Amino acid sequence: MPYRLLADAVVVVHLAFVVFVVCGGLLVLWRRSMALVHLPAAVWGVFIEFSGRICPLTPLENHLRGLAGDAAYQGDFVERYLMPVLYPTDLRRNVQVALGLFALAVNAAVYVYAWRRSRRRPVRPGLKTRFSSWRPGL
């Protein structure tokens, strides 16, 4: 029983990671520092899709399911959980590349928008910032 719950938790984390890879760039519009977390995740997600490899969370989930006495599945997370929702057929290489391109395009658009938005906002004179009252040596 605990192994089955752990396997299900891995699925939830995996799904959250996929959503973060595709949509996490939107968090950069809220806090630019989120790019430090999102960009490596997005690069990893796109790399996995383009290379045709399997994310390490998939074998972990399969191992936990095996320990729970459940049957492991073939393929990867996208094929097992996301593709049945998006497409009725099995995952093909061209679809996998298309998903990678989609994630890349969404994030590129968000980052270009965030970059342009940050360049358009001039700092207004007299505007107090967090560090405006800070003086070195005081």
C-alpha positions in Angstrom: 0.0 0.0 0.0 2.7 2.6 0.8 4.5 1.9 -2.5 1.3 2.4 -4.4 0.8 5.8 -2.7 4.4 6.7 -3.4 3.9 5.8 -7.1 0.8 7.9 -7.3 2.7 10.8 -5.6 5.4 10.4 -8.3 2.7 10.7 -11.0 1.3 13.9 -9.4 4.8 15.4 -9.2 5.5 14.4 -12.8 2.3 16.0 -14.0 3.1 19.2 -12.0 6.5 19.2 -13.6 5.1 18.9 -17.1 2.6 21.7 -16.4 5.5 23.8 -15.0 7.6 23.2 -18.1 4.8 24.3 -20.5 3.3 27.1 -18.4 5.9 28.0 -15.9 7.2 30.9 -18.0 4.1 32.8 -17.0 5.5 32.9 -13.5 8.3 35.0 -14.9 5.8 37.7 -15.6 5.1 37.7 -11.8 8.7 37.4 -10.6 11.6 37.6 -13.0 13.7 35.4 -10.6 11.4 32.5 -11.5 13.4 32.2 -14.7 16.3 30.7 -12.7 14.1 27.8 -11.8 12.0 27.6 -14.9 14.6 27.8 -17.6 16.5 24.6 -16.5 13.2 22.8 -16.1 12.1 23.9 -19.6 15.4 22.9 -21.2 15.2 19.5 -19.5 11.6 18.9 -20.6 12.3 20.0 -24.2 15.5 17.9 -24.3 13.5 14.8 -23.1 10.9 15.3 -25.8 13.4 16.0 -28.6 15.8 13.2 -27.7 13.1 10.6 -27.3 14.4 9.6 -23.9 12.3 8.7 -20.9 12.2 11.0 -17.9 13.8 9.4 -14.8 10.5 9.8 -12.9 8.9 7.1 -15.1 11.3 4.2 -14.1 10.9 5.4 -10.5 7.1 5.1 -10.7 7.4 1.7 -12.4 9.8 0.5 -9.7 7.4 1.6 -7.0 4.4 0.0 -8.8 6.4 -3.2 -9.0 7.1 -3.1 -5.2 3.4 -2.6 -4.7 2.6 -5.7 -6.7 1.2 -3.7 -9.6 2.3 -4.2 -13.2 4.7 -1.6 -14.6 3.9 0.0 -17.9 5.8 0.4 -21.1 6.7 3.8 -22.6 7.0 7.1 -20.9 4.8 9.4 -18.8 3.5 11.5 -21.7 2.5 8.3 -23.5 0.9 6.7 -20.5 -1.0 9.7 -18.9 -1.1 12.7 -21.2 -1.5 11.2 -24.7 -4.7 9.3 -23.9 -6.2 12.6 -22.9 -4.9 14.5 -25.9 -4.7 11.9 -28.6 -6.4 8.5 -28.9 -3.5 6.8 -30.6 -0.1 5.8 -29.2 2.8 8.2 -29.0 4.8 8.5 -32.2 8.1 10.3 -32.5 6.7 13.1 -34.7 4.0 13.8 -32.0 6.7 13.8 -29.3 8.7 16.4 -31.3 5.6 18.4 -31.8 4.9 18.5 -28.1 8.5 19.7 -27.5 8.1 22.4 -30.1 4.8 23.5 -28.5 6.5 23.8 -25.0 9.4 25.7 -26.6 7.1 28.0 -28.5 4.9 28.8 -25.5 7.9 29.6 -23.4 9.7 31.6 -26.0 6.7 33.8 -26.5 6.3 34.3 -22.7 10.0 35.1 -22.3 10.1 37.5 -25.2 7.0 39.3 -23.8 8.5 39.5 -20.3 11.8 40.8 -21.8 10.0 43.5 -23.8 7.8 44.4 -20.9 10.8 44.9 -18.6 12.6 47.1 -21.2 9.5 49.3 -21.7 9.1 50.2 -18.0 11.5 53.1 -17.2 12.3 53.7 -13.6 10.5 56.9 -12.6 12.5 59.5 -10.8 11.7 59.7 -7.1 10.3 56.2 -7.1 11.3 54.4 -3.9 12.6 50.9 -4.2 13.4 48.4 -1.6 17.0 49.5 -1.5 16.6 53.2 -2.1 17.2 54.1 1.6 20.3 51.8 1.8 23.6 53.5 2.2 26.9 51.6 2.3 28.8 51.9 5.5 25.8 52.8 7.7 
